[in-house]
Amino acid sequence: MTSALTAIQRLGRNVFTTREAANCRRASVSGTAQALRGLAEKGILLKVTKGVWCLQAGGAGISAYRLIPFLLSGRAYVSFISALHLHGMIEQIPQEITLASTGHTKTIRTPFGTFRIHQLAPSFFKGFDWYKGSGSFLIAEPEKAFVDCLYLSVRKKKQFGHFPELRFPKSFRFSKVKAWAMGIADPKARSAVLKKLEDYRGHL
């Protein structure tokens, strides 16, 4: 059986999961988790969150966004306020990284930042691509990120109802936002989002 440290070195990256290390060393997940905790106590590893680790030596150079593929069992994409910031539509840096997922809404806190995951219906989980083609994480296109915000703003918790210094670039297309809004399955939510969209357009 390969040692935990050797298995990590074979993976060839700073961030990895317990299961990846277990598969690499051909050992049980529980046994590998214990070995990884031992390496963390020695200061070799840093626990990111449950089942996710990083090498302490490379931790300083890790972007919080690069952790996203390791945080959830299913896919998630950056959306809402975080996506609007990355697209240059909001200057203020969000305190949390906001993600869209088909899984349950939850919060994940790590040494690198806090991730707020919001649930979307599977039929509405679309309109995203790799950030700048890098392949490191998925992000909503500007129009979809905006309509995702409007969608949550009309739901029960009424989040993202107001935007700090929202700026629409010349490339932004309200016609695309409306097309995304028309794809909302819930007729009441769809109608409310379309009304909010018209209110925003009326103030430009």
BAFIVEX-420575 format. One line per 5 residues: number of its first residue (from 0); their letters; for each residue y, x, z of N, C-alpha, C, O, CB. Coordinates in steps of 0.2 Angstrom, whole numbers, plus 5000, padded with zeros to 4 digits. Each point is the difference from the previous one (the first is absolute). Glycine has a CB too. Layout:
% residues N
NUM	A	Y,X,Z,Y,X,Z,Y,X,Z,Y,X,Z,Y,X,Z ~ ...
***
This chain:
% residues 204
0	MTSAL	4994,5004,5000,5006,4996,5000,5006,5004,5000,5001,5005,5004,4993,4986,5002 ~ 5011,5008,4990,5006,5004,4999,5005,4998,5006,5000,4995,5002,4999,5005,4985 ~ 5004,5006,5015,5005,4999,5006,5006,4995,4997,5001,5000,4994,4996,5011,5011 ~ 5006,4986,5000,5006,4996,4998,5005,5003,4997,5003,4998,4995,4994,4995,5015 ~ 5005,5013,4993,5005,5004,4997,4999,5003,4993,5004,5000,4995,4999,5003,5016
5	TAIQR	4991,4999,4987,4998,5002,4994,5000,4994,4995,5002,5000,4994,4990,5008,5011 ~ 5006,4986,4997,5000,4994,4996,5007,4998,4998,5002,4998,4995,4988,4998,5011 ~ 5015,5005,4999,5007,4999,4999,5003,5004,4994,5003,4998,4996,4998,4998,5016 ~ 4997,5011,4989,5002,5005,4995,4997,4998,4993,5004,5001,4995,4997,5008,5014 ~ 4993,4988,4991,4997,4999,4993,5004,4994,4997,5000,4999,4994,4989,5005,5010
10	LGRNV	5014,4991,5000,5003,4994,4998,5007,5003,4996,5002,4996,4995,4993,4997,5014 ~ 5008,5012,4993,5005,5003,4996,5007,4997,5001,5004,5001,4995,4987,5003,4997 ~ 5010,4992,5013,5007,4997,5001,5001,4999,5007,4996,5000,5004,5003,4994,4985 ~ 5008,5005,5013,5002,5000,5006,4998,4993,5004,4999,5000,5006,5010,5007,4991 ~ 4990,4987,4999,4999,4994,5003,4993,4998,4998,4998,5000,4994,5014,4997,5006
15	FTTRE	4984,5000,5005,4994,4997,4998,4997,4995,5005,5004,5000,5006,4994,5011,4989 ~ 4997,4986,5004,4997,4995,5005,4994,5003,5003,4997,5004,4998,5008,4986,4995 ~ 4993,5006,5013,4994,5002,5003,4994,5000,4996,4996,5004,5000,5010,4992,5011 ~ 4994,4998,4985,4994,4999,4996,5000,5005,4994,4994,5002,4998,5007,4986,5004 ~ 5004,5014,4995,5000,5006,4995,4997,5006,5003,4996,5003,4997,5014,4992,4997
20	AANCR	4992,5007,5012,4998,5006,5003,4992,4999,5002,4997,5005,4999,5015,4997,5006 ~ 4986,4992,4997,4993,4999,5002,4996,5001,4994,4995,5002,5000,5008,4990,5009 ~ 4999,5005,4985,4996,5000,4994,5000,5007,4998,4995,5003,4997,5009,4986,5000 ~ 5001,5015,5004,5000,5007,4997,4995,5005,5004,4997,5004,4998,5015,4994,4999 ~ 4988,5000,5010,4996,5004,5004,4993,4997,5001,4995,5003,5004,5015,5001,5002
25	RASVS	4989,4990,4991,4993,4997,5000,4998,4998,5007,4995,5002,5003,5002,5004,4987 ~ 5008,4991,5014,4999,4998,5007,5002,4993,5001,5003,4997,4996,4998,5015,5008 ~ 4998,4986,5002,5002,4993,5002,5008,4999,5000,5003,5006,5002,4985,4992,5004 ~ 5014,4997,4994,5007,4999,5001,5002,5001,5007,5005,5003,5001,4996,4989,4989 ~ 4995,5005,5014,5002,5001,5008,4999,5007,5002,5005,5002,5004,4991,4987,4998
30	GTAQA	4999,5015,4995,5000,5007,5002,5006,5004,4997,5002,5004,5004,4985,4994,4997 ~ 5015,5000,4993,5005,5004,4997,5007,4998,5004,5004,5004,5000,4990,4996,4989 ~ 5007,4994,5013,5006,4998,5003,5000,5004,5007,5006,5002,5001,4994,4986,4994 ~ 4995,5013,5008,5000,5004,5006,5002,5007,4999,5004,5003,5003,4987,4990,5002 ~ 5006,5010,4989,5002,5007,4998,5007,5000,4998,5003,5005,5002,4985,4997,4995
35	LRGLA	5015,4993,5000,5007,5001,4998,5004,4999,5006,5006,5003,5000,4991,4992,4989 ~ 5001,5001,5016,5004,5000,5006,5001,5006,5004,5005,5002,5003,4991,4986,4998 ~ 4998,5016,4998,5000,5007,5003,5005,5004,4997,5003,5004,5003,4985,4994,5000 ~ 5012,5002,4990,5005,5004,4996,5007,4998,5002,5004,5004,5000,4987,4998,4991 ~ 5010,4992,5010,5007,4997,5002,5002,5003,5007,5006,5002,5001,4992,4988,4992
40	EKGIL	4997,5010,5011,5002,5003,5007,5001,5008,5000,5004,5002,5004,4989,4989,5001 ~ 5005,5012,4990,5001,5007,4999,5007,5001,4996,5002,5006,4999,4985,4996,5001 ~ 5016,4993,4997,5006,5001,4997,4999,5001,4992,5005,5002,4997,5000,5002,5014 ~ 4989,4995,4987,4998,5001,4993,5002,4994,4996,5002,5001,4994,4989,5008,5009 ~ 5007,4985,4999,5002,4994,4997,5005,4996,5004,5001,5001,5006,4987,4999,4989
45	LKVTK	5014,4995,5001,5005,4995,5003,4997,4993,4998,4999,4999,4994,5011,5009,5006 ~ 4989,4988,5005,4998,4993,4998,5006,4996,4998,5005,4999,5003,4986,5002,5005 ~ 5008,4996,4985,5005,4996,4997,5000,4993,5003,5005,4998,5002,4995,5010,4988 ~ 4994,4989,5009,4999,4994,5003,4992,4999,5000,4997,5005,4999,5014,4990,4997 ~ 4986,5000,5006,4993,4999,5001,4997,5002,4993,5001,4997,4995,5000,4994,5014
50	GVWCL	4994,5014,4992,4996,5002,4994,5004,5004,4995,4997,5002,4995,4997,4988,5007 ~ 5012,5012,4999,5004,5004,4996,5003,5006,5003,5002,5000,5006,5001,4990,4987 ~ 4996,5016,5004,5002,5006,5003,5004,5005,4995,5000,4999,4994,4990,5000,5014 ~ 5013,5006,4995,5003,5005,4996,5000,5006,5003,5000,5001,5006,5008,4991,4989 ~ 4992,5014,5001,5000,5006,5003,5007,5002,5003,5005,4998,4997,4987,5006,4994
55	QAGGA	5008,4998,5015,5007,5002,5003,5004,5005,4996,5006,4999,4999,4989,4999,5012 ~ 5002,5006,4986,5003,5006,4996,5004,4997,4994,5005,5002,4998,4986,5006,5005 ~ 5006,4986,4994,5004,4997,4994,5003,4994,5002,5003,4996,4996,4989,5008,4997 ~ 5009,4994,5013,5003,4993,5002,5007,5000,4999,5003,4995,4998,4989,5004,5011 ~ 5012,5007,4992,5007,5000,4999,5002,4998,4993,5005,4998,4998,4996,5010,5011
60	GISAY	4994,4993,4986,5002,4999,4993,4998,4994,4997,5000,4998,4994,4999,5014,5005 ~ 4998,4983,5005,4997,4994,4998,5005,4994,5000,5004,4999,5005,4985,5005,5000 ~ 5012,4993,4990,5005,4994,4999,4996,4994,5003,4994,4999,4999,5012,5006,4991 ~ 4997,4991,5014,4997,4994,5002,4997,4996,4995,4995,4996,5001,5013,5004,5008 ~ 4995,5000,4985,4998,4996,4994,4993,5002,4998,4996,4996,4997,5016,5002,5000
65	RLIPF	4987,5008,5003,4993,5003,4998,4995,4998,5004,4994,5001,4999,5012,5009,4997 ~ 4995,4987,5010,4995,4998,5005,4997,4993,4998,4995,4998,5002,5010,5008,5007 ~ 4999,4990,4987,4999,4993,4998,4992,4999,4998,4997,4995,5002,5015,5003,4995 ~ 4986,5006,4998,4993,4998,4998,4995,5001,5005,4994,4998,4999,5009,5006,4990 ~ 4998,5000,5017,4995,5001,5005,5001,4995,5006,4995,4999,5004,5005,5013,4993
70	LLSGR	5005,4983,5003,5001,4996,5005,4996,4994,5000,4999,4997,5005,5012,5007,4996 ~ 4988,4993,4993,4996,4994,5000,4994,5000,4995,4999,5005,4996,5012,4989,5005 ~ 4984,5002,5001,4994,5000,4996,5001,4997,4993,4997,5002,4995,4997,4997,5016 ~ 5011,4997,4988,5001,4997,4993,5007,5003,4998,5003,5004,5003,4991,4986,5000 ~ 5008,5008,4991,5006,5003,4997,5006,4997,5003,5000,4994,5002,4994,5008,4987
75	AYVSF	5012,5002,5011,5006,4997,5002,5005,5004,4996,4999,5005,4998,4997,4993,5014 ~ 5010,4999,4987,5005,5003,4997,5007,4999,5004,5001,4995,5003,4993,5003,4986 ~ 5010,5007,5010,5007,5000,5003,5004,4994,4997,5000,5000,4994,4999,5013,5008 ~ 5004,4983,5002,5004,4995,4997,5006,4998,5005,5001,5004,5005,4989,4991,4989 ~ 5013,4999,5005,5005,4998,5005,5006,5005,5000,5002,5003,4995,4989,4990,5011
80	ISALH	5011,5008,5000,5006,5004,5001,4999,5008,4998,5004,5003,4998,4999,4989,5012 ~ 4991,5010,4992,4998,5007,4999,5000,5001,4992,5003,5006,4998,4990,4995,5012 ~ 5004,4995,4986,5000,5001,4993,5008,4999,4997,5001,5004,4996,4987,4991,5004 ~ 5016,5001,5003,5006,4999,4997,5004,5006,5002,5005,5003,4996,4995,4985,5006 ~ 4999,5016,5004,5003,5006,5001,4998,5005,4995,5004,5004,4998,4996,4993,5015
85	LHGMI	4994,5004,4986,4997,5005,4996,5003,4999,4993,5000,5005,4996,4989,4996,5011 ~ 5012,4993,4991,5003,4999,4993,5007,5000,5000,5003,4999,4995,4988,4994,5003 ~ 5012,5009,5007,5007,5001,5000,5005,4994,5001,5006,5000,4999,4991,5010,4994 ~ 5000,4984,5009,5003,4994,5001,5003,4999,5007,5005,4996,5001,4988,4999,4990 ~ 5004,5009,5014,5003,5000,5006,5000,5007,5003,4996,5004,4999,4999,4984,5003
90	EQIPQ	5011,5014,5000,5002,5007,5002,4997,5001,5007,4997,5006,5001,5013,4994,4992 ~ 4990,4995,5011,4998,5001,5007,4993,5002,5000,4996,4996,4997,5013,4996,5008 ~ 4988,5013,4999,4993,5001,5001,4997,4996,5004,5002,4999,5006,5000,5013,4992 ~ 4993,4984,5000,4996,4995,5005,4997,5004,5006,4998,5006,4999,5000,4986,4991 ~ 5002,5005,5015,4997,5003,5006,4992,4999,5000,4997,5004,5003,5013,4993,5003
95	EITLA	4988,4999,4990,4992,4999,4999,4999,5000,4992,5004,4998,4996,4995,4995,5015 ~ 4995,5009,4988,4998,5000,4993,4996,4993,4999,4995,4999,5003,5004,5014,4996 ~ 5004,4983,4996,4997,4993,4999,4995,5000,4994,5002,5002,4995,5009,4993,5010 ~ 4983,5002,4997,4995,5000,4995,4998,4993,4998,5000,4996,5005,4996,5015,4999 ~ 5001,4988,4990,4997,4993,4999,4993,5001,4999,4998,5005,4997,5012,4991,4997
100	STGHT	4986,5000,5009,4993,5000,4999,4997,4993,5000,5003,4995,5002,4997,5016,5005 ~ 4993,4989,4992,4997,4993,5000,4997,4999,5007,4997,4995,5001,5001,5005,4986 ~ 5002,5005,5017,4997,5000,5007,5005,4997,5004,5005,4998,4999,4988,5012,4999 ~ 5005,4990,5009,5004,4997,5005,5006,5004,5001,5000,5006,5000,4990,4989,5005 ~ 5016,5001,4997,5006,5003,5002,4999,5004,5006,4997,4998,5005,5009,4993,4990
105	KTIRT	4996,5015,5005,4999,5004,5006,5005,5006,5000,5003,5002,4995,4985,4995,5006 ~ 5012,5007,5005,5005,5006,5000,4995,5006,5002,4996,5000,5004,5014,4993,4999 ~ 4991,5013,4993,4997,5006,5002,5005,5005,5002,5004,5002,4996,4986,4995,4996 ~ 5009,5006,5014,5005,5005,5002,4996,5007,5000,4995,5000,5002,5011,4992,5005 ~ 4998,5013,4990,4997,5006,4999,5005,5005,5002,5006,4999,5001,4987,4998,4990
110	PFGTF	5005,5010,5010,5005,5005,5002,5005,5001,4994,5006,5003,5001,4986,5002,5006 ~ 5007,4993,4987,5004,5001,4994,5004,4994,4998,5005,5000,4996,4987,5007,5000 ~ 5007,4987,5008,5004,4994,4998,4996,4994,5002,4994,5000,5001,5013,5006,4990 ~ 4997,4988,5009,4997,4994,5001,4999,4996,4994,5005,5000,4996,5000,5000,5015 ~ 4989,4997,4988,4999,4996,4993,4999,4993,5002,4996,4998,5004,4999,5012,4991
115	RIHQL	5009,4986,5002,4999,4992,5001,4997,4997,4994,5003,5000,4994,5008,5000,5013 ~ 4983,4998,4994,4997,4997,4994,5000,4992,5000,4999,4997,5005,4993,5013,4995 ~ 5010,4987,4994,5001,4993,5000,4995,4997,4995,4999,5003,4994,5014,4998,5008 ~ 4984,4994,5000,4995,4997,4995,5003,4996,4995,5005,4996,5001,4988,5003,5009 ~ 5005,5002,4984,5001,4996,4994,4994,4996,4997,4994,5003,5001,5016,5005,4996
120	APSFF	4990,4987,5000,4995,4997,4997,4997,5004,4995,5004,5003,4996,5001,4986,5006 ~ 4988,5011,4997,4997,5005,4995,5003,4998,4993,5001,5005,4996,4989,4996,5010 ~ 5012,4993,4992,5003,4999,4994,5007,5002,4999,5002,5001,4994,4991,4989,5006 ~ 5010,5012,5005,5007,5003,5000,5000,5007,5001,5005,5003,5000,4999,4986,5004 ~ 4990,5014,4997,5000,5008,5001,5000,5003,4993,4994,5002,4998,4999,4996,5013
125	KGFDW	5013,5003,4987,5000,5003,4993,5007,5003,4999,5004,4999,5005,4987,4993,4990 ~ 5011,5011,4999,5007,5002,4999,5001,5007,5003,5006,5001,5002,4997,4987,4998 ~ 4992,5016,5000,5001,5007,5003,4997,5005,4996,4996,4999,4996,5004,4996,5016 ~ 5002,5011,4989,4997,5006,4997,5001,5006,5004,5003,5000,5005,4999,4995,4984 ~ 4995,5011,5009,5001,5006,5003,5007,5002,5001,5004,5000,4994,4985,5004,5002
130	YKGSG	5013,4999,5009,5007,5002,5001,5002,5006,4996,4997,5005,5001,5003,4990,5011 ~ 5004,5004,4983,5002,5006,4996,4994,5003,4996,5001,5006,4998,5009,4996,5009 ~ 4985,4994,4992,4994,5003,4997,4996,5005,5004,4996,5004,4997,5010,4993,4992 ~ 4996,5004,5017,4997,5005,5004,4993,4999,5002,4996,5005,5001,5015,4998,5003 ~ 4987,4991,4997,4993,4998,5002,5000,5001,5008,4994,4999,5002,5002,5005,4987
135	SFLIA	5009,4997,5014,5000,5001,5008,5000,4993,5003,4996,4999,5005,5009,5012,4994 ~ 4999,4984,4999,5000,4993,5003,5002,4995,4995,5004,5002,4995,4998,5003,5016 ~ 4996,4989,4990,5002,4995,4996,5007,4996,5002,5001,5000,5006,4987,4998,4991 ~ 5016,5000,4999,5006,4997,5001,5002,4994,4996,4998,5001,4994,5006,5010,5010 ~ 4999,4984,4998,5002,4994,4996,5006,5002,4996,5004,5004,5001,4992,4988,5008
140	EPEKA	5004,5005,4985,5006,5001,4995,5006,4997,5004,4998,4995,5004,4994,5005,4985 ~ 5014,5002,5009,5006,4997,5004,5000,4992,5000,5001,4998,5005,5005,5013,4991 ~ 4992,4986,4998,5001,4993,5000,4995,4997,5005,5001,4995,5003,5003,5005,4985 ~ 4990,5003,5012,4994,4997,5004,5002,5001,5007,4998,4996,5005,4993,5006,4986 ~ 5011,5004,5011,5002,5001,5007,5005,4995,5003,5000,4998,5005,4998,5015,4993
145	FVDCL	5007,4986,4997,5005,4995,5002,4997,4993,5001,5002,4997,5005,5007,5010,4989 ~ 4987,4991,5002,4997,4993,5000,4995,5000,5006,4999,4995,5003,5003,5003,4985 ~ 4995,5008,5014,4996,5000,5006,5004,4999,5006,4997,4996,5004,4995,5012,4990 ~ 5014,4994,5006,5004,4999,5006,5002,4993,5000,5000,4997,5006,5005,5015,4993 ~ 4997,4985,4996,5002,4993,5000,4994,4996,5002,5001,4995,5003,5008,5007,4988
150	YLSVR	4985,4999,5007,4994,4997,5001,4999,4999,5008,4999,4995,5003,4996,5009,4986 ~ 5006,5002,5014,4999,5001,5008,5006,4996,5003,4999,4997,5006,4994,5014,4993 ~ 5012,4989,4998,5006,4997,5003,5000,4993,5001,5003,4997,5004,5004,5012,4992 ~ 4989,4988,5000,4999,4992,5000,4994,4998,5004,4998,4994,5001,5008,5005,4988 ~ 4990,5006,5013,4994,4999,5004,5001,4998,5007,5006,5000,5002,4988,5007,4990
155	KKKQF	5001,4992,5012,5001,4998,5007,5005,5005,5004,5004,4998,5004,4985,4996,4996 ~ 5009,5013,5000,5004,5005,5004,5007,5001,4997,5004,5003,5003,4985,5002,5000 ~ 5012,4993,4991,5007,5001,4996,5002,5007,5001,5006,5001,5002,4997,4987,5001 ~ 4993,5017,4995,5002,5007,4999,5004,5001,4994,4999,4997,4995,4991,5006,5012 ~ 5014,5003,4993,5003,5002,4994,5005,4995,4997,5001,4999,4994,4989,5008,5004
160	GHFPE	5013,4989,5007,5005,4995,4997,5007,5003,4998,5003,4997,4996,4991,4995,5011 ~ 5007,5014,4996,5007,5003,4998,4998,5007,4998,4996,5004,5003,5010,4989,5006 ~ 4998,5010,4987,5000,5007,4997,5006,5004,5002,5006,4997,4999,4986,4999,4992 ~ 5007,5010,5011,5006,5004,5002,5002,5004,4993,4997,5003,4997,4999,4999,5015 ~ 5010,4996,4986,5003,5003,4994,4996,5001,4994,4998,5005,4997,5008,5001,5011
165	LRFPK	4991,4988,4990,4996,4999,4994,5004,5002,4994,5005,4996,4998,4987,4996,5008 ~ 5005,5012,4990,5003,5002,4993,4995,4999,4995,4994,5002,5000,5014,5006,5005 ~ 4994,4988,4990,4995,4999,4994,5002,5005,4994,5006,5000,4998,4993,4988,5005 ~ 4997,5016,4995,5001,5005,4995,5000,4996,4993,4998,4995,5000,4997,5015,5007 ~ 5008,4994,4988,5001,4996,4994,4993,4999,4997,4999,4995,4996,5011,5011,5002
170	SFRFS	4985,4997,5003,4993,4999,4998,4997,4994,5003,4995,4998,4997,5004,5014,5000 ~ 5004,4986,5008,4996,4994,5004,5001,4994,4996,5005,4998,4997,4998,5007,5014 ~ 4992,4991,4989,4999,4994,4996,4999,4994,5004,4994,4999,5003,5002,5007,4987 ~ 5009,4989,5011,4998,4994,5004,4995,4996,4996,4997,4996,5004,5015,5004,5001 ~ 4988,5000,4989,4995,4996,4996,4993,5002,5002,4995,4996,5001,5013,5003,4990
175	KVKAW	4991,5008,5011,4993,5002,5002,4999,4997,5007,4994,4999,5002,5007,5012,4991 ~ 5004,4989,5012,5000,4998,5006,4998,4992,5000,4995,4998,5004,5013,5011,5000 ~ 4995,4988,4992,4998,4992,4999,4993,5000,4998,4997,4995,5002,5015,5002,4995 ~ 4986,5007,4998,4993,4999,4998,4995,5002,5005,4995,4996,5001,5009,5007,4988 ~ 4998,5002,5016,4995,5001,5005,5000,4994,5005,4995,4998,5003,5007,5014,4996
180	AMGIA	5004,4985,5002,5001,4995,5005,4996,4994,4997,4997,4996,5004,5014,5008,5000 ~ 4989,4995,4990,4996,4994,4997,4992,5001,5001,4997,4995,5000,5012,5003,4992 ~ 4989,5008,5010,4993,5001,5001,4998,4999,5007,4994,5000,5002,5007,5008,4990 ~ 5004,4990,5013,4998,4998,5007,4996,4993,5000,5003,4995,4997,5008,5011,5007 ~ 4983,4994,4998,4996,4994,5000,5002,4994,5004,5000,4995,4998,4991,5013,5000
185	DPKAR	5012,4994,5008,5003,4994,5004,5006,4997,4997,5005,5004,5000,4990,5002,5011 ~ 5005,4988,4988,5006,4997,4996,5006,5000,5005,5006,5001,4997,4986,4992,4996 ~ 5007,5006,5013,5006,5000,5005,5003,5007,5000,5006,5001,5000,4989,4989,5007 ~ 5001,5015,4994,5002,5007,5000,5004,5002,4994,5005,5003,4999,4986,5000,5009 ~ 5005,4995,4986,5003,5001,4993,5007,4998,4999,5004,5003,4998,4984,4997,4998
190	SAVLK	5013,4993,5006,5006,4997,4999,5006,5003,5005,5005,5001,4998,4989,4988,4999 ~ 5004,5013,5009,5005,5003,5004,5002,5007,4998,5005,5002,5001,4990,4992,5009 ~ 5000,5010,4987,5001,5007,4998,5005,4999,4994,5005,5004,4999,4984,5000,5005 ~ 5010,4991,4991,5004,4999,4994,5007,4998,5002,5005,5002,4997,4985,4995,4997 ~ 5011,4999,5011,5006,4998,5003,5004,5007,5002,5006,5001,4999,4990,4987,5004
195	KLEDY	5000,5016,5001,5003,5006,5003,5003,5004,4994,5005,5004,5001,4988,4995,5010 ~ 5002,5002,4984,5002,5004,4995,5006,4998,4996,5005,5004,4999,4983,4998,5000 ~ 5013,4992,5000,5006,4997,4997,5006,5001,5005,5006,5001,4997,4988,4990,4997 ~ 5005,5009,5012,5006,5001,5005,5002,5008,4999,5006,5001,5000,4990,4990,5008 ~ 4999,5013,4991,5002,5007,5000,5004,5001,4993,5005,5004,5000,4985,5000,5007
200	RGHL	5007,4993,4988,5003,5001,4993,5007,4997,5000,5005,5003,4997,4984,4997,4998 ~ 5012,4995,5009,5007,4997,5000,5005,5004,5004,5006,4999,4999,4989,4990,5000 ~ 5003,5016,5005,5005,5004,5004,5001,5007,4996,5004,5004,5003,4992,4990,5007 ~ 5001,5007,4984,5001,5006,4997,5006,5000,4996,5002,5005,4996,4986,4997,5004
***
